[in-house]
């Protein structure tokens, strides 16, 4: 049996917007509008040859990350932290950039970037607890206890919000798996300081 080695950049074909089917273009348009980005992220482009898969994964991401009661900046910090812990370079970098672009929602301190220190006194205690517990849920699901849930509730999270926080653990594992398996690299557009 011959095993063909693939470099990480060639595992999945990135389907550019102008090469996409009408159905995939419509999904791409939704992602750009919802994420307020003028380009399609590589995470979506690596799924662009399969409209069914792309639609399902986009719907999950959209409903879990962009909708609900928990602030998006907190969700982005959870995904950043869990991705960093799992060694998913793409997701850690991308969600770190997204979180940092929203850091002014946490502090008006000039040049504050939430990802620089997740133990900073500037970061609310409730955020620190949520990041720690949701990261634990993503990495070590079977170690989550009633005490973890109680701690979140003590920090003021409602039952619905706790469920949203735990959904980030599930989401980050999906995001990391696709990014790592596909071998995608960080979008050049994200490296530009325009967000």
C-alpha positions in Angstrom: 0.0 0.0 0.0 1.4 3.4 -1.0 0.7 6.4 1.2 0.7 9.6 -0.6 2.0 12.5 1.6 0.1 15.7 1.3 1.4 19.0 2.5 -1.0 20.7 4.9 -1.8 23.4 2.3 -3.0 20.8 -0.2 -5.4 18.6 1.8 -8.5 20.5 0.9 -9.0 22.7 -2.1 -9.8 26.3 -1.2 -12.8 27.2 -3.3 -12.5 30.9 -4.0 -15.7 33.1 -4.3 -15.5 33.4 -8.1 -15.1 29.6 -8.5 -18.0 28.7 -6.2 -21.3 27.3 -7.2 -24.3 29.6 -6.8 -25.4 27.8 -3.6 -21.9 28.1 -2.1 -21.7 31.8 -3.1 -24.9 32.4 -1.3 -23.4 30.9 1.9 -20.2 32.8 1.4 -22.3 36.0 1.2 -24.0 35.1 4.4 -20.7 34.5 6.2 -19.3 37.8 5.1 -22.4 39.8 6.0 -22.8 38.1 9.4 -19.1 38.4 10.3 -18.9 41.9 8.8 -15.9 40.9 6.7 -15.2 41.9 3.1 -13.7 38.5 2.3 -14.5 34.8 2.8 -12.4 33.1 5.5 -10.3 30.1 4.6 -12.2 28.0 7.1 -15.3 28.3 4.9 -13.4 28.1 1.6 -11.9 24.7 2.5 -15.5 23.4 2.7 -16.6 25.2 -0.5 -16.6 22.0 -2.6 -19.4 20.5 -0.5 -22.4 22.9 -0.1 -24.3 20.5 2.2 -21.3 20.3 4.7 -20.6 24.0 4.4 -24.3 24.9 5.1 -24.5 22.7 8.1 -21.3 23.9 9.6 -22.1 27.5 8.9 -25.6 27.2 10.6 -24.0 25.6 13.6 -21.3 28.3 13.9 -23.8 31.1 13.3 -26.3 30.0 15.9 -23.7 29.0 18.5 -21.2 31.9 18.1 -23.1 34.8 16.7 -26.6 34.5 18.3 -27.7 34.1 21.9 -27.3 36.1 25.2 -23.6 35.6 26.0 -21.5 38.5 24.6 -19.6 37.6 21.4 -16.3 38.8 22.8 -16.5 36.3 25.6 -17.4 33.5 23.1 -14.4 34.6 20.9 -12.1 34.5 24.0 -13.3 31.0 24.8 -12.6 29.7 21.3 -9.2 31.5 21.3 -8.2 30.0 24.6 -9.4 26.4 23.9 -7.8 26.6 20.4 -4.5 27.7 21.8 -4.6 24.9 24.3 -5.3 22.4 21.6 -2.6 23.7 19.4 -4.9 24.8 16.6 -2.9 27.7 15.1 -5.5 28.8 12.6 -8.4 29.1 15.1 -6.2 30.5 17.9 -4.9 33.2 15.6 -8.2 34.0 13.9 -10.4 34.1 17.0 -7.7 36.0 18.9 -7.8 38.7 16.2 -11.6 38.8 16.4 -11.5 38.9 20.3 -8.9 41.7 20.3 -11.0 43.7 17.7 -13.8 43.7 20.3 -11.6 44.4 23.4 -12.9 47.9 23.7 -16.2 46.3 24.9 -14.3 45.1 28.0 -12.1 48.1 28.6 -11.6 51.6 27.1 -8.0 51.4 28.1 -5.9 52.4 25.1 -4.3 49.5 23.2 -6.0 47.0 25.5 -6.0 43.5 23.9 -7.9 40.9 25.9 -5.9 38.0 24.6 -2.6 39.3 26.0 -3.5 38.3 29.6 -6.7 36.3 30.3 -5.9 36.7 34.0 -5.7 40.5 33.8 -7.6 42.4 36.5 -9.3 44.3 33.7 -11.1 41.1 32.5 -14.2 40.5 34.6 -14.1 37.6 37.0 -17.2 36.1 35.3 -15.3 36.1 32.0 -12.3 34.4 33.6 -14.5 31.7 35.1 -16.4 31.1 31.8 -13.2 30.9 29.8 -11.7 28.4 32.3 -14.8 26.2 32.5 -15.7 26.2 28.8 -12.0 25.4 27.9 -12.1 22.6 30.4 -15.3 21.3 28.8 -13.7 21.4 25.3 -10.5 19.7 26.4 -11.6 17.3 29.1 -15.4 16.9 28.7 -15.6 14.0 31.2 -14.2 16.2 34.0 -17.0 18.7 34.0 -18.9 18.6 37.3 -21.9 20.1 39.0 -19.5 22.4 40.8 -18.4 23.9 37.4 -22.0 24.7 36.6 -22.6 26.1 40.1 -19.5 28.3 39.7 -20.9 29.7 36.5 -24.3 30.4 38.1 -22.6 32.1 41.0 -20.9 34.4 38.5 -24.4 35.5 37.4 -24.8 33.4 34.3 -28.4 32.1 33.7 -29.1 28.5 32.8 -29.5 29.5 29.2 -26.2 31.3 29.2 -24.4 28.4 30.8 -25.8 26.2 28.0 -24.4 28.7 25.5 -21.0 28.6 27.2 -20.9 24.8 27.0 -22.0 25.0 23.4 -18.7 26.9 22.7 -16.8 23.9 23.9 -18.6 21.8 21.3 -18.1 24.5 18.6 -14.4 25.0 19.2 -13.8 21.2 18.8 -15.6 21.3 15.4 -13.7 24.5 14.3 -10.3 23.1 15.4 -10.9 19.7 13.8 -11.8 21.2 10.4 -9.0 23.7 10.5 -6.3 21.3 11.6 -7.3 18.4 9.3 -7.6 20.7 6.3 -4.3 22.3 6.9 -5.5 25.8 6.2 -3.3 28.8 6.9 -4.4 32.1 8.5 -6.1 34.4 6.0 -3.8 37.1 4.6 -6.6 39.6 5.1 -6.7 38.9 8.9 -3.0 39.8 9.1 -3.7 43.3 7.9 -4.5 45.7 10.7 -7.9 46.7 9.2 -10.3 44.9 11.6 
